[in-house]
Amino acid sequence: MAGFFAKLSGIFSGYSEINDDFYEELEETLVMGDVGMEATEEIISELQDKVRQDRLKDPNDCREVLQKIIISHLHSLTDDDYAFERNKSIVLIVGVNGVGKTTTVGKLAHLYKSQGKRVIMAAADTFRAAATEQLSEWAGRVGTDIIRGTEGGDPGAVVYDAIQAAKARNADVLLVDTAGRLHNKKNLMNELKKIGSIVQQEYPDALKETLVVVDAATGQNAKEQAKEFKEVTDVSGVVLTKLDGSAKGGIIVAIEEELDIPVKFVGTGEKVTDIIKFDAEAYAVGLTGYDPAEEAAKQAAEEAERQAAEEARKSEVTVAVSGYRIDENEVIKVASEQEKEDAFAFFRSLRKD
């Protein structure tokens, strides 16, 4: 990801003017960074319109414009998007095997427990060998309860038992690790539908959140996986894992633009604390290398420096004309002709400035 961000940011300083070559390299970099052709074409078109409208000439002036355009293509997340965190909730974690589903459950459990919430895990991926053991290790590491069944058993039964436990133990969040792959899409759809029905029947008052986990390093495959799960279940958000040096990062734009699903969480590393809520503005800052806060601070510093210089100049004038009175551009009451000439020379220099 760092390489993609650096390359995109470097384009602005690599050109002396905004021309076809500038747009072509910018477009190529966005596509190669997994932003996707559809989203890239829209972004470039909007940038060109804004450049013409504002009559921009310097490529560096495009940084902030591109940043705002990218933000406009992403969901503006609010507290409502995380309402499940403030209520009794059941969070279904879906996604194919190998993308980091179980790890995401563990990280979210740690996050919510650190906030003082009572968390229970449900090992509903009964089809993958060792999936239950892996989640049990996370439960022990984080210090949360876990409801588990037998390998190859009924995932619906595990979810049923987990809901009863969540109600009995007054849990705030029930995190459900689901199967990543069944025999075919129809089986997967039926299994997720069955789990959804159990949740609705057994705990209708709980808020239901369905997060699809995808691996940022897989690029466009991540978007296709999110699309497939959106077709078989009511996906409310995306968790993008492995968004570190191995990922290009542009897939976030492609997912949100083409699938209209908000990226809500991002996995940034292997540690249990390496999960954050997605921040569109911070993401766009990283892409373009333009930070409005830093720019404002820089301008404030420059203004403070200018004012300090002005104050210094005023002090210099006071010292230079000490003992003189200035009336209608004439210096009078001077002690000598030389001092008078020096004073006139000083004021002439000010007019030249």
ZIPE-V442539 format. One record per residue. SS is DSSP state (a for helix, b for strand, c for the rest). Layout:
BEGIN
ss = {SS/SS}
END
This chain:
BEGIN
ss = {c/a/a/a/a/a/a/a/a/a/a/a/a/a/c/c/c/c/c/a/a/a/a/a/a/a/a/a/a/a/a/a/c/c/c/c/a/a/a/a/a/a/a/a/a/a/a/a/a/a/a/a/a/a/c/c/c/c/a/a/a/a/a/a/a/a/a/a/a/a/a/a/c/c/c/c/c/c/a/a/a/a/a/a/a/a/c/c/b/b/b/b/b/b/c/c/c/c/c/c/a/a/a/a/a/a/a/a/a/a/a/a/a/a/c/c/c/c/b/b/b/b/b/c/c/c/c/c/c/c/a/a/a/a/a/a/a/a/a/a/a/a/c/c/b/b/b/b/c/c/c/c/c/c/a/a/a/a/a/a/a/a/a/a/a/a/a/a/c/c/c/c/b/b/b/b/b/c/c/c/c/c/c/c/a/a/a/a/a/a/a/a/a/a/a/a/a/a/a/a/a/a/c/c/c/c/b/b/b/b/b/b/b/b/b/a/a/a/c/a/a/a/a/a/a/a/a/a/a/a/a/a/c/c/c/c/b/b/b/b/b/c/c/c/c/c/c/c/c/c/a/a/a/a/a/a/a/a/a/c/c/c/b/b/b/b/b/c/c/c/c/c/c/c/b/b/b/c/c/a/a/a/a/a/a/a/a/a/c/c/c/a/a/a/a/a/a/a/a/a/a/a/a/a/a/a/a/a/a/a/a/a/a/a/a/a/a/a/a/a/c/c/c/c/b/b/b/c/c/b/b/b/c/c/c/c/a/a/a/a/a/a/a/a/a/a/a/a/a/a/a/a/c}
END
